[in-house]
Amino acid sequence: MNSSSHLSPPKRISPSRSRVPAHYADDIEQMLISAPRIRSRVAEMAKVIAGDYQGKRLVVVALLNGTILFLADLIRHFEFPLSMDLIGVSSYRGGTSSGELEYTKRLKLDLRDQHVLVVDDILDTGKTLCAVKSELAKQRPASLRTCVLLDKPEGRKTECEADYVGFVVPHLFVVGYGLDYDERYRNLPFVGVLRPHVYGAPAGSKS
Ligand code: XMP
């Protein structure tokens, strides 16, 4: 497959001017990416991806659980047949730092000779996406690309970059639009920065 892509480079996000809704204000320090901004970037990403896979049968492999909203919004733009499977991998438990990987759901689809797009919520240390990518590569797909909503480059501990990136975010613990802290906040329609007191850190500290 030719190299991707005509996606405009992800801008480094500075906080949105939109206010955090009052009922979330005790837990969310600031809104980083508003819902309309997410919507328009996801549409842009989908358009570029659709163009890159024109005439090919795409297999989307998404990582649980953080991709749920991003995945649903992204794939509903695709007006062509595709197959989809989910892989369960968890890199941390009830905390804010990336730990050991644990597979909680394996793939059912056979990826041999398929054009595979791996979808993840956030690229932080790079450990999760790279481990999953190497695992899937063993099945010898025809092509294997990665797509993340958020990229936190300052967290990187391995050489791992995604082919399609929605937004570059600062080195802060973010929640919302599928991303959680202790399984909370996944339903927020925006991406926000969690107040450190929620995870027991002193105010002003980073994750
Ligand atoms: P790595 O470090 O392996 O991390 O690139 C990827 C996974 O870690 C989780 N993660 C986060 N989850 N807010 C979250 O809600 C964050 O700021 C954050 N940083 C990393 C996430 O599950 C991701 O797939």
Boltz pocket constraint, residues with backbone or C-beta under 6 A from the ligand:
constraints:
  - pocket:
      binder: B
      contacts: [[A, 66], [A, 91], [A, 96], [A, 98], [A, 120], [A, 121], [A, 122], [A, 123], [A, 124], [A, 125], [A, 126], [A, 127], [A, 128], [A, 129], [A, 172], [A, 173], [A, 174], [A, 175], [A, 179], [A, 180], [A, 181]]
      max_distance: 6.0
